Amino acid sequence: MTNNLSDFQTILWPAVKTSNVGFYKKPSAGFASGSVISAPFTRSGAGRKVIDASGNLVDAAANVPAWTFPIGGSSSGCPYLSFLPSVENLLTYSEDFTTTWSTAASASVTANTVTSPDGTTNADTISLAAVTASRVFQLFTLANSTTYTLGCFFKNDSLSAGETFIFQINNGQIAPNNFEMVATVDLAQGTVVISEVGTAGTGISGTATGGIVPIIDGWYFVYVTATTGTGAGTASAGVQIISSNARQFYAWGAMLKEGSYISPLDYVPTTTAAVTRSVDRVTNITDLQTDGYLPTDTEGSIMLQLSSTGDVAGGFEQFLFRDGSSNIQFKILFANNAGVLYNQLNTENMVSLAEKELARYIITWNGTALNLYYNGFLAYSYTHSSSLSVVQFINAFTRASNGLDIKMLNFAPTALTANQAEAASSWPSFELMATDLNYN
């Protein structure tokens, strides 16, 4: 394998931030230098979080693609396109723990004492007392046999290593219908221990999962996920921040959703009522040639770097390759951090490529042959009897529970050679390849 790409005509590069989804192309045959071809984008309403260059968690405007930097801002890397499904925050007053949140056992809340992850002074101080079950909590209705994910941003004030508190859902029921999903948080060390309590089957189904993510300026995003049992439902379950020891720290941005996937970007602010954020939606590119992305459908290359995120186990279609009679000859799907190739003719699942980070894919086709290169190797080759004449980049971002992080996406008018495709997809990132080879 070689990294010599001096003859590499077209290279992926961070898309240009525009009011539409921008697919940026370096100079190549058939395209003007630096041209931008856009696909219409919609997302009604605000509340979509992105990370700005400074590392703050801020709002993207309505109907503007969610360009986000990695956690840490521009010092952590270049921005990428984040497409998220619709999500509802079931909690009220997510940024004000002095309102619909209650206190018990000498706990107290002081509003707006410190700068939050959004860069404004709107985070609250949580003070728990050395009293049994000192807590701040909000009640909500818990359903049977439902997966919930709870998240919140926390920052240390005066805690030392080992001085923990609990962030949890507790349905307040006794066995066999008891249910607790628990995150034991150590902000001084930036760690969390996830556990669950409940009678298997009726109280809880399976085990709890979760984690902690550093955000900015000492803030962490803590999350925990679990599924209720068949008898755990109640109208008075509690989201609780609780300890029986004196603890003081900061909190902002509480989130409760149905489903198992969450990231800091999923956070939806609320006030008097639950809020649903709409889906990021990209309109179909029904034909790469007809819509102006390629001079011809019969030959080309697609280069992309992406991750799939979401709750749904099944795949959702991303690229379709059709013959002259509009029959689907080949389709490429993505599902739950895996790329999946699927041959429509023999209905056989060809290969699943598990990748939790931003994987690098290059798809080439020429005449009757199609090849997929994945992170530096040829993952699959497909030959068919009919020429590919219609290539579609379809509306995959409207699925209710799936999302995509797209670092880069480009279409080249010719099929790259095997050496070119293997070398390009073997780089740690397309961005680094462009930098190393002085593509600008």
C-alpha positions in Angstrom: 0.0 0.0 0.0 1.3 3.4 -0.9 0.5 6.9 0.3 1.8 8.5 -2.9 -1.2 10.3 -4.3 0.4 12.8 -6.6 -2.0 11.7 -9.4 -5.0 11.7 -7.1 -7.4 14.0 -9.0 -10.2 14.7 -6.5 -9.9 14.9 -2.7 -12.3 15.3 0.1 -12.1 18.5 2.1 -14.2 20.0 4.9 -17.4 21.2 3.4 -18.0 24.9 3.2 -20.4 26.3 5.8 -23.4 27.6 3.8 -27.2 27.8 4.4 -27.4 24.4 2.7 -25.5 21.2 3.0 -22.3 22.0 1.1 -20.3 19.3 -0.7 -17.0 20.9 -1.4 -14.9 19.7 -4.4 -11.2 20.2 -5.0 -10.2 21.0 -8.7 -11.0 18.0 -10.9 -12.2 17.2 -14.4 -15.8 18.3 -14.8 -15.9 20.7 -11.9 -14.9 24.2 -11.3 -12.3 24.9 -8.6 -13.8 25.2 -5.2 -17.4 24.6 -6.5 -20.2 23.9 -4.0 -23.1 21.8 -4.9 -25.9 21.9 -2.3 -28.8 19.7 -1.3 -31.8 21.4 0.3 -31.8 21.1 4.1 -34.6 21.6 6.6 -35.0 21.5 10.4 -37.9 23.4 11.8 -37.5 25.3 15.0 -34.4 25.9 17.2 -32.9 23.9 20.0 -30.3 22.0 17.9 -27.0 22.1 19.8 -23.6 22.3 18.2 -20.1 23.0 19.5 -18.6 26.3 18.3 -14.9 27.0 17.7 -14.4 28.0 21.4 -15.9 24.7 22.6 -19.2 26.1 23.8 -22.4 24.2 23.3 -24.6 26.7 21.3 -27.8 26.7 19.2 -27.8 26.2 15.5 -30.4 28.4 13.7 -33.5 26.8 12.2 -33.1 25.3 8.8 -29.3 25.7 9.0 -27.1 22.5 8.9 -25.6 21.6 12.2 -21.9 22.3 11.6 -20.2 21.3 14.8 -16.6 21.2 16.0 -15.5 18.2 18.0 -15.6 18.5 21.8 -13.0 21.1 22.7 -13.7 23.3 19.7 -11.3 24.2 16.9 -8.3 23.1 18.9 -9.6 19.5 18.7 -10.1 19.4 14.9 -12.2 20.7 12.0 -16.0 21.0 12.0 -18.2 18.3 10.5 -21.9 17.9 9.6 -24.0 16.4 12.3 -27.4 15.0 11.4 -29.6 13.9 14.3 -33.0 12.4 14.6 -35.9 14.0 16.3 -35.8 13.8 20.1 -38.0 14.9 23.0 -36.7 16.1 26.4 -39.3 15.0 28.9 -38.1 17.1 31.7 -39.2 20.7 32.3 -37.0 23.7 33.2 -33.9 21.8 32.2 -31.6 24.7 33.0 -33.3 26.1 36.1 -33.3 23.7 39.2 -35.2 26.3 41.3 -38.5 25.9 39.4 -40.3 22.5 38.8 -37.5 20.8 40.6 -38.0 20.1 44.3 -35.6 19.8 47.2 -35.7 17.5 50.3 -33.6 16.7 53.3 -31.9 20.1 53.6 -30.8 20.2 49.9 -30.7 23.7 48.3 -30.3 25.2 44.8 -28.8 28.6 44.0 -29.6 29.8 40.5 -27.2 31.3 37.9 -23.9 31.1 39.8 -21.4 30.0 37.2 -20.8 29.9 33.4 -22.5 26.9 31.8 -21.3 24.9 28.7 -23.2 27.4 26.5 -20.9 30.3 27.7 -23.5 32.2 29.7 -23.9 32.5 33.5 -27.0 30.3 33.9 -25.8 27.2 35.7 -27.0 26.4 39.2 -25.2 25.5 42.4 -26.5 22.2 43.9 -25.8 21.9 47.7 -26.6 18.6 49.3 -26.5 18.1 53.1 -25.1 15.5 55.4 -28.6 14.1 55.8 -30.0 10.8 54.6 -31.2 11.2 51.0 -30.6 14.9 50.6 -31.8 15.5 47.1 -33.0 17.7 44.2 -35.6 16.0 42.1 -38.3 16.2 39.5 -41.2 13.8 39.2 -42.5 12.3 35.9 -44.5 9.4 34.6 -42.5 6.3 34.0 -43.9 3.7 31.5 -43.6 0.0 31.5 -41.2 -1.8 29.2 -39.6 1.4 27.9 -35.9 2.4 27.5 -35.0 5.7 29.0 -31.8 7.7 28.8 -31.0 10.4 31.5 -28.3 13.0 31.0 -27.1 16.2 32.6 -24.1 18.5 32.6 -22.1 18.7 35.9 -19.1 20.6 37.1 -17.1 20.3 40.3 -17.1 23.0 42.9 -15.5 21.7 46.1 -15.5 17.9 45.9 -12.4 15.8 46.4 -11.6 12.5 44.8 -14.0 9.8 46.1 -16.6 12.3 47.2 -19.5 11.1 44.9 -23.1 11.8 44.4 -25.8 9.9 42.6 -27.7 10.9 39.5 -30.6 8.5 38.9 -34.2 7.6 38.1 -36.0 5.9 41.0 -39.6 4.7 40.6 -40.1 4.6 44.4 -41.7 1.1 44.2 -40.9 -2.0 46.2 -40.1 -5.4 44.7 -41.1 -6.9 42.4 -41.8 -3.6 40.6 -38.8 -1.6 41.8 -36.6 0.2 39.3 -33.5 2.3 39.6 -30.9 3.3 37.0 -28.0 4.9 38.7 -24.9 6.9 37.8 -22.5 7.4 40.8 -20.5 10.5 39.8 -17.0 11.4 40.9 -16.5 14.9 39.4 -13.0 15.3 41.0 -11.7 12.4 39.0 -14.1 12.6 36.0 -15.4 9.1 36.5 -18.8 7.5 36.8 -20.0 4.0 37.9 -23.2 2.7 36.3 -25.5 0.3 38.2 -29.1 -0.7 38.3 -31.6 -1.9 41.0 -34.7 -3.9 40.3 -36.4 -7.2 40.1 -35.6 -8.8 36.7 -38.5 -8.8 34.3 -41.1 -6.9 36.3 -38.8 -4.1 37.7 -36.0 -3.8 35.2 -35.1 -5.4 31.9 -31.4 -6.0 31.4 -28.6 -3.9 32.8 -27.9 -0.2 32.9 -25.3 1.4 30.7 -23.9 4.9 30.6 -20.8 7.1 30.8 -19.2 10.5 31.3 -17.9 12.9 28.6 -15.7 15.9 29.3 -17.1 19.0 27.6 -15.4 22.4 28.4 -13.9 24.2 31.4 -14.4 21.3 33.8 -17.9 20.5 32.7 -18.9 16.8 32.1 -21.9 15.3 30.5 -23.1 12.3 32.5 -25.7 9.8 31.1 -27.3 6.5 32.1 -29.6 4.2 30.2 -31.9 1.4 31.2 -35.2 -0.4 30.3 -38.1 -0.6 32.7 -39.7 -4.0 33.4 -43.3 -5.0 32.8 -44.5 -3.6 36.2 -42.2 -0.6 36.8 -44.5 2.1 35.5 -45.7 4.8 37.8 -46.9 8.4 37.7 -44.5 9.5 40.3 -41.0 8.3 39.4 -38.2 10.7 40.2 -35.2 12.0 38.4 -32.9 12.6 41.4 -29.5 14.2 42.2 -28.9 12.7 45.6 -26.4 12.0 48.4 -26.4 11.4 52.2 -23.2 13.4 52.5 -22.4 17.1 52.2 -21.8 17.8 48.5 -21.6 21.0 46.4 -21.3 21.2 42.6 -22.8 22.8 39.6 -25.6 21.5 37.3 -27.0 22.6 34.0 -29.0 21.1 31.1 -30.9 18.0 32.4 -32.3 15.7 29.8 -34.6 12.7 29.8 -35.6 10.9 26.6 -37.0 7.6 25.5 -34.4 5.5 23.6 -30.9 4.3 24.2 -28.7 6.7 22.3 -27.6 10.1 23.6 -24.8 12.6 23.1 -24.1 16.1 24.4 -25.5 17.4 21.1 -28.8 15.7 21.8 -29.6 18.1 24.6 -32.8 20.0 24.2 -33.5 23.0 26.4 -37.0 23.2 28.1 -39.0 25.6 30.3 -42.6 25.1 31.2 -43.2 21.9 29.1 -41.4 19.1 27.4 -39.8 20.0 24.0 -39.3 18.0 20.9 -36.5 18.9 18.5 -37.3 18.2 14.9 -35.2 15.9 12.7 -32.3 17.1 10.5 -33.6 16.5 7.0 -31.8 16.4 3.7 -33.8 16.2 0.5 -33.0 13.3 -1.9 -30.4 13.7 -4.6 -32.4 11.5 -7.0 -29.7 11.2 -9.6 -26.1 12.3 -9.2 -25.9 13.1 -12.9 -29.3 14.7 -13.4 -28.8 16.8 -10.3 -25.4 18.0 -11.4 -23.1 16.2 -9.1 -21.5 14.0 -11.7 -21.0 14.3 -15.5 -22.2 10.7 -15.9 -23.7 8.0 -13.6 -21.9 5.1 -15.4 -18.5 5.9 -13.7 -17.4 7.6 -10.6 -16.2 7.6 -7.0 -17.9 8.5 -3.8 -15.6 9.5 -0.9 -17.0 10.0 2.6 -16.0 9.9 6.2 -18.9 9.3 8.6 -20.3 7.5 11.6 -23.9 6.2 12.0 -25.6 6.9 15.4 -29.0 6.1 16.7 -31.3 3.6 18.4 -32.5 1.5 15.5 -30.9 -1.9 14.8 -32.0 -2.1 11.2 -30.2 -0.3 8.4 -31.3 2.8 6.5 -30.5 3.3 2.9 -27.8 5.8 1.9 -26.7 5.1 -1.7 -28.7 3.3 -4.4 -27.2 2.1 -7.7 -29.8 1.3 -10.4 -29.5 -0.2 -13.9 -31.1 1.2 -17.1 -34.5 -0.2 -16.1 -34.4 1.5 -12.7 -33.9 -1.8 -10.9 -31.8 -1.6 -7.8 -28.6 -3.5 -8.4 -26.8 -2.5 -5.3 -27.5 -0.5 -2.1 -25.4 0.7 0.7 -26.9 1.1 4.2 -25.7 2.4 7.5 -27.0 1.2 10.9 -25.8 1.7 14.5 -22.2 2.5 13.9 -21.8 -0.1 11.1 -21.7 0.2 7.3 -23.6 -2.6 5.6 -23.6 -3.6 1.9 -26.7 -5.2 0.6 -27.2 -6.9 -2.8 -30.8 -6.4 -3.9 -30.7 -9.2 -6.6 -30.0 -12.1 -4.2 -31.2 -10.4 -1.0 -28.0 -11.4 0.8 -26.3 -9.3 3.5 -22.8 -9.0 2.1 -20.6 -7.4 4.7 -21.0 -5.5 7.9 -18.2 -3.0 8.8 -18.4 -2.1 12.4 -16.9 1.3 13.1 -17.7 3.6 16.0 -15.6 6.5 15.0 -15.6 8.5 11.7 -14.8 5.7 9.2 -13.4 6.4 5.8 -15.2 4.9 2.8 -14.5 5.1 -0.9 -17.0 3.6 -3.4 -15.9 3.3 -7.0 -17.8 2.0 -10.0 -17.0 1.7 -13.7 -19.2 -0.2 -16.2 -20.4 -3.3 -14.4 -18.0 -3.4 -11.4 -18.4 -1.7 -8.0 -15.8 -1.7 -5.2 -16.0 -0.5 -1.6 -12.8 0.5 0.2 -13.0 0.9 3.9 -10.2 2.3 6.2 -7.4 1.2 3.8 -8.6 -2.1 2.4 -11.0 -3.5 -0.3 -14.0 -4.6 1.7 -16.2 -5.8 -1.2 -16.4 -6.1 -5.0 -19.5 -6.6 -6.9 -20.0 -7.3 -10.7 -23.3 -7.2 -12.5 -24.5 -7.7 -16.0 -26.2 -4.3 -16.5 -24.5 -0.9 -16.5 -25.2 1.3 -13.6 -27.1 4.3 -15.0 -28.7 6.0 -12.0 -26.9 6.6 -8.7 -28.9 8.1 -5.8 -27.9 9.7 -2.6 -31.1 9.3 -0.8 -33.1 10.8 2.1 -31.5 8.8 4.9 -31.5 11.5 7.5 -35.3 11.5 8.1 -35.4 8.3 10.1 -36.9 8.8 13.5 -34.1 7.2 15.5 -31.0 7.3 13.3 -28.4 10.0 12.8 -25.1 10.6 10.9 -21.9 12.5 11.6 -20.4 13.4 8.2 -16.9 14.8 8.3 -16.5 14.9 4.5 -18.4 13.9 1.4 -17.4 14.2 -2.3 -18.2 12.7 -5.7 -15.5 12.2 -8.3 -16.2 11.9 -12.0 -13.9 8.9 -12.5 -13.4 5.5 -10.8 -10.2 5.7 -8.7 -7.7 3.0 -9.1 -7.3 0.3 -6.5 -4.0 1.9 -5.3 -5.5 5.3 -5.1 -8.6 4.2 -3.2 -6.6 2.0 -0.7 -4.1 4.7 -0.1 -6.7 7.4 0.4 -8.9 5.4 2.7 -5.9 4.3 4.8 -5.0 7.8 6.0 -6.1 8.6 9.6 -8.4 11.1 8.0 -9.0 12.6 4.6 -8.4 16.0 6.2 -4.9 14.9 7.3 -4.2 13.4 3.8 -5.1 16.7 2.2 -2.8 18.6 4.7 0.1 16.2 4.3 0.0 16.3 0.5 -0.5 20.1 0.4 -3.9 20.1 -1.3 -5.4 23.5 -0.7 
